[in-house]
Amino acid sequence: MSSDGLLSMSTWQPAAASHALESLPAAVAILDSDGALLHANRVFLESSGRAADELLGADWFELFVAGEDRVRARACFERAARHGNSETFHGALASRQERPTELLFTLAAVEMPTGAKHMAAIGCDIARFRAADQRLTESARLAAIYQIMNGMTHDIRNVLQRSNACLEMLAMELKDHPTILDLVVRVQSAQRDMQQLYEDVRAYAAPIHLNRQPRSLVELCRETAGDARRQFPDRSIELVEEIAAEAASSVVDGGAIGQILRHIVDNAASVSRPQGPIVIRCSKATLDDHEAIEIVVRDSGPRLTDEQRERALAPFAALRGHAVGVTLATAQRIAQAHGGAVKVRSCEPAGAEVVVTLPRG
């Protein structure tokens, strides 16, 4: 910062200044004294949805600041220019994207390598900060659940073992009473379900530790399809490879990704009709404007309602008359830990797709 309050880049070489602007994770635009745009970095271009050749000389306020925010933005701009300091305001960056990007802008007087005094408009994507904050909150919540569940493990297992021992002795006494014995068998089955439910919640809340290695996601899909054909001989398991195996490399925990794919296929088999097709497709995709690999598992069950689709990734969601437990919620956690994503789509005229997208390379 110079003595007059300007953010000074006057001692920088032009190439160094340009590299610094491009390296910033924030959206940065350099404006002249009238607010005309002189330079914008990559993040700004991506946020606005415009090409660089459209921007030179454009009025930043008219083109990029949403209408209701322009008066405040101009007032901040004029104060920063007049006093040679910085001003901050919260507003929306008008863009060609589906929704305006909500940014926290800082307008700062800046001295360029040429000696010219301009203004820098620096915007941080508030949605990303909120998403990061939500992830931290969710991680803390899951850590608390895991700590409680882990502490109860010994006591819960002891209780279940004692009750199961009593039920086994009761079953021996009731072997000549088939009707009552059937009720005992049902109670034992419910106890096993309870034990599995406990283990599922504990596994879902457990910290995720990844052992990442380069793996071909096509190869993982082939393994998943082979396992599914052996496990579900009455289902038609189809594998569609829209990308070569050697081009589908990703640095992933192969065991974790293979596990979520098997669970997703298990869910697909449980809702699909006998001999109904289950399609596993692997193809190229993009994720946050970067190359990615998309794995889609499509079932032949009933179509999801909009309500079911919206809550499909929630723990213990019941979809199409079938409880998916924490399968999809766990898949989402593991994919996000890899920098990826999971989403669920309805299909026409029937069926649903679970889409797992992971970074490529």
C-alpha positions as CSV (number, residue, x, y, z in Angstrom):
1,M,0.0,0.0,0.0
2,S,1.5,3.4,-1.0
3,S,1.5,6.4,1.3
4,D,-1.6,7.9,-0.3
5,G,-3.7,4.8,0.3
6,L,-3.4,3.3,-3.1
7,L,-2.8,-0.4,-3.6
8,S,0.4,-0.1,-5.5
9,M,1.7,-2.4,-8.3
10,S,3.9,0.3,-9.8
11,T,7.2,-1.5,-9.0
12,W,5.9,-4.7,-10.6
13,Q,6.7,-5.8,-14.2
14,P,3.6,-5.9,-16.3
15,A,3.9,-9.7,-16.8
16,A,4.2,-10.2,-13.0
17,A,1.1,-8.0,-12.4
18,S,-0.9,-9.9,-15.0
19,H,0.2,-13.3,-13.5
20,A,-0.8,-12.1,-10.1
21,L,-4.3,-11.1,-11.2
22,E,-4.8,-14.4,-13.0
23,S,-3.7,-16.4,-10.0
24,L,-6.2,-14.9,-7.6
25,P,-9.2,-17.1,-6.7
26,A,-11.4,-14.0,-6.8
27,A,-13.1,-12.3,-9.7
28,V,-11.0,-9.2,-10.5
29,A,-11.7,-6.3,-12.9
30,I,-9.5,-3.3,-13.5
31,L,-11.5,-0.1,-14.3
32,D,-10.5,3.4,-15.4
33,S,-11.7,6.5,-13.6
34,D,-15.1,6.4,-15.4
35,G,-15.7,2.7,-14.6
36,A,-14.8,1.4,-18.1
37,L,-13.4,-2.1,-17.9
38,L,-9.7,-2.4,-18.9
39,H,-8.8,-5.9,-17.8
40,A,-10.6,-8.9,-16.3
41,N,-9.1,-12.1,-14.9
42,R,-10.2,-15.7,-15.7
43,V,-12.4,-16.0,-12.6
44,F,-14.3,-12.8,-13.6
45,L,-14.8,-14.0,-17.2
46,E,-16.1,-17.4,-15.9
47,S,-18.5,-15.7,-13.4
48,S,-19.9,-13.3,-16.0
49,G,-20.2,-15.9,-18.8
50,R,-18.6,-13.5,-21.3
51,A,-15.6,-13.6,-23.6
52,A,-12.6,-11.2,-23.1
53,D,-13.2,-9.4,-26.4
54,E,-16.7,-8.3,-25.3
55,L,-15.3,-6.6,-22.2
56,L,-12.7,-4.0,-23.3
57,G,-14.1,-0.6,-22.7
58,A,-17.4,-1.8,-21.4
59,D,-19.2,0.2,-18.6
60,W,-18.7,-2.1,-15.7
61,F,-21.7,-0.8,-13.8
62,E,-24.1,-1.1,-16.6
63,L,-22.9,-4.4,-17.9
64,F,-22.0,-6.4,-14.8
65,V,-23.7,-4.9,-11.7
66,A,-27.4,-6.0,-11.3
67,G,-29.7,-3.0,-11.6
68,E,-30.7,-2.6,-8.0
69,D,-27.0,-2.6,-6.9
70,R,-25.7,0.0,-9.3
71,V,-26.4,3.1,-7.2
72,R,-24.6,1.6,-4.2
73,A,-21.7,0.3,-6.4
74,R,-21.2,3.8,-8.0
75,A,-21.2,5.4,-4.5
76,C,-18.6,3.0,-3.3
77,F,-16.5,3.5,-6.5
78,E,-16.6,7.3,-6.1
79,R,-15.6,7.2,-2.4
80,A,-12.7,4.9,-3.0
81,A,-11.5,7.1,-5.9
82,R,-11.9,10.3,-4.0
83,H,-10.1,9.1,-0.8
84,G,-7.7,6.6,-2.4
85,N,-8.8,3.8,-0.2
86,S,-11.1,0.7,-0.5
87,E,-14.8,0.3,-0.2
88,T,-16.8,-2.9,0.1
89,F,-20.4,-3.7,-0.9
90,H,-22.4,-6.9,-1.3
91,G,-24.2,-7.3,-4.6
92,A,-24.9,-9.5,-7.6
93,L,-22.7,-9.8,-10.7
94,A,-25.0,-9.7,-13.7
95,S,-24.0,-12.5,-16.0
96,R,-25.1,-14.8,-18.8
97,Q,-25.2,-17.7,-16.4
98,E,-28.6,-19.1,-15.2
99,R,-28.4,-17.0,-12.1
100,P,-26.4,-13.9,-11.2
101,T,-23.4,-14.7,-9.1
102,E,-23.7,-13.2,-5.6
103,L,-20.4,-11.5,-4.7
104,L,-18.8,-9.5,-1.9
105,F,-17.1,-6.7,-3.9
106,T,-14.1,-4.6,-2.7
107,L,-13.4,-1.5,-4.8
108,A,-9.9,-0.4,-4.3
109,A,-7.8,2.4,-5.8
110,V,-4.8,0.7,-7.5
111,E,-1.6,2.1,-9.0
112,M,-0.5,0.0,-12.1
113,P,3.1,-0.7,-13.3
114,T,2.7,2.1,-15.9
115,G,2.1,4.6,-13.1
116,A,-1.6,5.0,-14.1
117,K,-4.1,5.1,-11.2
118,H,-7.1,2.9,-11.8
119,M,-9.7,1.0,-9.7
120,A,-9.8,-2.7,-9.0
121,A,-13.1,-4.4,-8.4
122,I,-12.4,-7.6,-6.5
123,G,-15.3,-10.0,-5.9
124,C,-15.4,-13.1,-3.8
125,D,-18.2,-15.7,-4.5
126,I,-20.4,-15.7,-1.4
127,A,-22.1,-18.9,-2.5
128,R,-18.8,-20.7,-2.3
129,F,-18.1,-19.4,1.2
130,R,-21.5,-20.4,2.3
131,A,-21.1,-23.9,0.8
132,A,-17.7,-24.2,2.6
133,D,-19.3,-23.1,5.9
134,Q,-22.2,-25.6,5.4
135,R,-19.6,-28.4,4.8
136,L,-17.8,-27.4,8.0
137,T,-21.0,-27.4,10.0
138,E,-22.0,-30.8,8.5
139,S,-18.6,-32.2,9.3
140,A,-18.9,-31.1,12.9
141,R,-22.4,-32.5,13.2
142,L,-21.3,-35.9,11.8
143,A,-18.2,-35.9,14.0
144,A,-20.5,-35.5,17.1
145,I,-22.8,-38.3,15.9
146,Y,-19.9,-40.6,15.2
147,Q,-18.4,-39.9,18.7
148,I,-21.7,-40.8,20.4
149,M,-22.3,-43.9,18.2
150,N,-18.8,-45.1,18.7
151,G,-19.0,-44.6,22.5
152,M,-22.3,-46.7,22.5
153,T,-20.9,-49.6,20.4
154,H,-19.9,-51.9,23.3
155,D,-23.1,-51.3,25.3
156,I,-25.5,-51.7,22.3
157,R,-23.8,-54.9,21.2
158,N,-24.0,-56.3,24.7
159,V,-27.7,-55.5,24.9
160,L,-28.5,-57.1,21.5
161,Q,-26.4,-60.2,22.4
162,R,-28.3,-60.7,25.7
163,S,-31.7,-60.3,24.1
164,N,-30.8,-62.6,21.2
165,A,-29.6,-65.3,23.6
166,C,-32.9,-65.1,25.4
167,L,-34.8,-65.3,22.1
168,E,-32.8,-68.4,21.1
169,M,-33.7,-70.1,24.4
170,L,-37.3,-69.1,24.0
171,A,-37.3,-70.5,20.4
172,M,-36.1,-73.9,21.8
173,E,-39.0,-73.9,24.3
174,L,-41.5,-73.0,21.6
175,K,-40.5,-75.5,18.9
176,D,-43.9,-77.3,19.3
177,H,-45.8,-74.0,18.9
178,P,-45.1,-72.9,15.3
179,T,-47.3,-69.8,15.4
180,I,-45.6,-68.3,18.4
181,L,-42.2,-69.5,17.2
182,D,-42.7,-67.5,14.0
183,L,-43.2,-64.4,16.0
184,V,-39.9,-65.1,17.8
185,V,-38.1,-65.5,14.4
186,R,-39.6,-62.2,13.3
187,V,-38.3,-60.5,16.4
188,Q,-34.8,-61.9,15.8
189,S,-35.0,-60.6,12.2
190,A,-35.9,-57.1,13.5
191,Q,-33.0,-57.2,15.9
192,R,-30.6,-57.9,13.0
193,D,-32.1,-55.0,11.1
194,M,-31.6,-52.8,14.1
195,Q,-28.0,-53.9,14.4
196,Q,-27.5,-53.2,10.7
197,L,-29.1,-49.8,11.0
198,Y,-26.8,-48.9,13.9
199,E,-23.8,-50.0,11.9
200,D,-25.0,-48.0,8.8
201,V,-25.4,-44.8,10.8
202,R,-22.0,-45.3,12.4
203,A,-20.3,-45.9,9.1
204,Y,-22.1,-42.8,7.5
205,A,-20.9,-40.5,10.3
206,A,-17.3,-41.9,10.4
207,P,-14.5,-39.7,9.2
208,I,-13.5,-40.3,5.5
209,H,-9.9,-41.3,5.0
210,L,-9.0,-41.7,1.4
211,N,-6.1,-43.7,-0.1
212,R,-5.9,-42.1,-3.5
213,Q,-4.2,-43.8,-6.4
214,P,-4.5,-43.3,-10.2
215,R,-7.3,-45.6,-11.4
216,S,-9.3,-46.0,-14.6
217,L,-13.0,-45.4,-13.8
218,V,-13.9,-47.5,-16.8
219,E,-12.1,-50.4,-15.1
220,L,-14.0,-49.8,-11.9
221,C,-17.3,-49.8,-13.9
222,R,-16.3,-53.1,-15.5
223,E,-15.7,-54.6,-12.1
224,T,-19.0,-53.3,-10.8
225,A,-20.9,-54.7,-13.7
226,G,-19.2,-58.1,-13.4
227,D,-20.1,-58.3,-9.7
228,A,-23.7,-57.2,-10.4
229,R,-24.2,-59.9,-13.1
230,R,-23.1,-62.6,-10.6
231,Q,-25.2,-61.2,-7.8
232,F,-28.3,-60.4,-9.8
233,P,-28.6,-63.1,-12.5
234,D,-32.3,-62.2,-13.1
235,R,-31.4,-58.6,-14.0
236,S,-30.0,-57.4,-17.4
237,I,-26.8,-55.5,-16.5
238,E,-25.5,-53.4,-19.4
239,L,-22.2,-51.5,-19.5
240,V,-21.8,-48.6,-21.9
241,E,-18.3,-47.3,-22.3
242,E,-18.3,-43.9,-24.0
243,I,-14.6,-43.2,-23.1
244,A,-11.6,-45.3,-23.5
245,A,-10.3,-47.0,-20.3
246,E,-6.9,-45.3,-20.6
247,A,-8.5,-41.8,-21.0
248,A,-10.7,-42.3,-17.9
249,S,-8.0,-42.0,-15.3
250,S,-8.7,-40.3,-12.0
251,V,-6.8,-40.1,-8.7
252,V,-9.3,-41.8,-6.4
253,D,-9.7,-44.3,-3.6
254,G,-10.6,-47.3,-5.8
255,G,-12.1,-49.2,-2.8
256,A,-14.3,-46.3,-1.7
257,I,-15.6,-45.5,-5.3
258,G,-16.1,-49.2,-6.0
259,Q,-18.1,-49.6,-2.8
260,I,-20.5,-46.7,-3.6
261,L,-21.0,-48.0,-7.2
262,R,-21.9,-51.4,-5.9
263,H,-24.4,-49.9,-3.4
264,I,-25.9,-47.8,-6.1
265,V,-26.3,-50.8,-8.4
266,D,-27.8,-52.8,-5.4
267,N,-30.4,-50.1,-5.0
268,A,-31.1,-50.1,-8.7
269,A,-31.6,-53.9,-8.7
270,S,-34.0,-53.7,-5.7
271,V,-36.4,-51.4,-7.6
272,S,-36.1,-52.8,-11.1
273,R,-38.4,-55.5,-12.5
274,P,-37.1,-59.0,-13.2
275,Q,-35.0,-59.0,-16.4
276,G,-35.3,-55.2,-16.4
277,P,-32.2,-53.4,-17.7
278,I,-29.8,-51.7,-15.4
279,V,-27.4,-49.6,-17.4
280,I,-24.0,-48.4,-16.2
281,R,-22.5,-45.7,-18.4
282,C,-19.1,-44.1,-18.2
283,S,-18.4,-41.0,-20.3
284,K,-16.6,-37.6,-20.4
285,A,-18.1,-34.7,-18.5
286,T,-17.2,-31.3,-17.0
287,L,-17.2,-30.3,-13.3
288,D,-16.8,-26.7,-12.4
289,D,-15.4,-26.0,-15.9
290,H,-12.8,-28.7,-15.6
291,E,-12.5,-32.1,-17.3
292,A,-14.3,-34.9,-15.4
293,I,-15.6,-38.4,-15.7
294,E,-19.3,-39.2,-15.3
295,I,-20.6,-42.6,-14.2
296,V,-24.4,-43.0,-14.6
297,V,-26.4,-45.9,-13.2
298,R,-29.9,-46.1,-14.6
299,D,-32.6,-48.5,-13.3
300,S,-35.9,-49.7,-14.8
301,G,-38.0,-49.0,-11.7
302,P,-40.9,-46.5,-11.3
303,R,-40.2,-42.9,-12.2
304,L,-39.2,-40.6,-9.3
305,T,-41.5,-37.9,-8.3
306,D,-40.1,-34.4,-8.0
307,E,-40.3,-34.6,-4.2
308,Q,-38.5,-37.9,-4.1
309,R,-35.8,-36.6,-6.4
310,E,-35.2,-33.5,-4.2
311,R,-34.7,-35.6,-1.0
312,A,-33.0,-38.6,-2.7
313,L,-29.6,-37.8,-1.2
314,A,-30.9,-37.3,2.4
315,P,-30.1,-40.1,4.9
316,F,-32.8,-42.7,5.2
317,A,-34.9,-41.3,2.3
318,A,-37.6,-43.7,1.2
319,L,-37.8,-43.8,-2.6
320,R,-40.4,-45.7,-4.7
321,G,-41.4,-47.8,-1.7
322,H,-37.9,-48.8,-0.9
323,A,-35.7,-47.4,1.9
324,V,-32.2,-46.5,0.6
325,G,-30.8,-46.0,4.1
326,V,-27.6,-44.0,3.9
327,T,-26.4,-45.4,0.6
328,L,-26.8,-42.3,-1.5
329,A,-25.9,-39.9,1.3
330,T,-22.7,-41.8,1.8
331,A,-22.0,-41.8,-1.9
332,Q,-22.4,-38.1,-1.9
333,R,-19.9,-37.7,1.0
334,I,-17.3,-39.9,-0.6
335,A,-17.7,-38.2,-4.0
336,Q,-17.4,-34.7,-2.4
337,A,-14.3,-35.8,-0.6
338,H,-12.8,-36.6,-4.0
339,G,-13.8,-33.1,-5.3
340,G,-16.8,-34.7,-7.1
341,A,-20.5,-34.7,-6.9
342,V,-23.6,-37.0,-6.9
343,K,-27.0,-36.1,-8.2
344,V,-30.2,-38.0,-9.0
345,R,-32.4,-37.6,-12.1
346,S,-35.8,-38.8,-13.1
347,C,-36.1,-40.6,-16.5
348,E,-38.9,-40.8,-19.0
349,P,-41.1,-42.7,-19.2
350,A,-39.8,-44.6,-16.1
351,G,-36.7,-45.2,-14.0
352,A,-34.1,-43.0,-12.4
353,E,-30.4,-42.2,-12.8
354,V,-27.8,-41.8,-10.1
355,V,-24.9,-39.7,-11.6
356,V,-21.5,-39.8,-10.0
357,T,-19.1,-37.1,-11.4
358,L,-15.4,-37.2,-10.5
359,P,-12.4,-35.1,-11.6
360,R,-10.4,-36.4,-14.4
361,G,-6.7,-36.9,-14.3
